[in-house]
Amino acid sequence: MTPVATRRLRVVVAKVGLDGHDRGVKVIARAFRDAGMEVVYTGLRRSPDELAEIVLQEDADAIGLSILSGAVVPLSRRVVEALQARGLDDVLVVVGGIVGEREVAKLRELGIEGAFGPGTSLAEIVSFMEANAPGREA
């Protein structure tokens, strides 16, 4: 039996909305790259529709949202809806930033299992991505 080649996990990392702080998302992007993932960083102030289109165009396995505002749930909801509108139901969505326990529960209701608040280790986030992102054959 010939082994099936798989491509590296492709992750879009993004700042959605008006949040202009990108130090944390750049740290996460570096951790994903160091773990062997292919990372596409979208830059600041992207709309949910722009992000969904980037995920589609990049054929991404996952999207990681960095949100440091109180709008983590509504912004995440809008991204999930934009992904679904493009038939991207199989894309793993993770959220990091200022995410409290109340927000975690609401994000899970949206289907977002990966929600990481302050103090979460990079190793924990990387492990979650590796264990939960859908694999794609080359």
N, C-alpha and C positions, 0 to 999 in steps of 0.2 A: 504494500500500500504506500503510495506517495504521500508525504506530508503536505498538507494544505498551507500555502503561504498566506499569511495575514499581513495587512498593512498596519502601521502604527496607529494608535488611537489618535483621532483628530478632534481637537477641542477648540472651540471658539470661546475666548474670554472677553468679557464686555463690561462696559460701564453704561448702564441704561439710565435715561432721564437726565436731569440737570446736574447730577453729582459730578464735581470736577476733581475729586481726589483719586489719583490713580497709583499711588505708591503700593498699596496692598495688592491690587490686581496684577501689577508687574512682578511682585514677589511670587504670587501664585503661578503666573505664566512661567516664570523661571523654574519653579518646582516641578511643574508638569513637563517642561522640556528636559530637565535633569532626569526625570523618570522615563524618558524615551518617547514621550507623546509629541505629536506635531501640534503646534499651538498657533492659532490665528488671533492676534490681539486687534480688536476693532477700534480702539481709541475711545475718546471721551464723548459723552452726550449723544448716544445713539438711541433712536426710537425703537420700540418693540418690532415694528414692521421692518425697519432696516436690519435689525439683528436676525430676524427670521429669514430674510432674504439672503443674508450672508451665510447662515447655516446651510441653507439650501444650495447656494452656489459653491460652497466649500465642501459639500458632502460630509459635513461634520457628524461625529458620533455623539457629541455632547456640547452643551453650552454652559459656561460658568458665568454667572452674573455677580458682579460686585456692587453692592448697594449700601451706601452709608447714610441713607436718609430714613425718615420714618415711613416712607412710601414703599417699603420692601414688598408687602403683600400685593398692593394694586399694580405695581410695576411688574412683578413676577407674573401675576395673572395675565396681564396684557401680552407678555412675551409668550406664555404658554398658549394663549388664544391665537396669536400670530403664527406660531409654529403649527398648531392644529389646522389653521386655515390653509396651510400649504401642504397638508398631509404628512407632517413631520412628527407623528405621534411616537415614533421609536427613538427620538433624540432624548438623551438623558439631560435633564435640567438640574443644575445645582446652583445654590445661592449662598453667598458669603458676605459678611460685613456686620452691620448692626442688626443682628437677628436674635431676638429674645425668645423665651419659651412660648409665649403667646403667639408670636409670629410663626414659630416652627410648626405648631399645630395647624395653623391656617394654610401654611405652605404645603403641608402633607395632604390637606384636603384638595389642593390643586394638583396633586400627583407628584409633588417635589419632595423626594425623600432625603436628598442631600442639602441640608441647611446647616451652615456653619457660622457660629457666632465668634465673638472675641475670645481669644485664648485657645482656639482649636489649632492643633499642630498641623504643620504642612504634611507630615507623614500620614496623619489620619485622613486628610482630604485626598491625597494621592491614592491611598489604599482604597478609599470609597470609590474613586473614579475607576480604578483598575478592576474592581470587583463588580461594578454595576453598569458600566458603559457597554452598549451592545457591540460585539465584535463584528468586523466586516471582512469578508474574504477578498483577497486581492484579485 
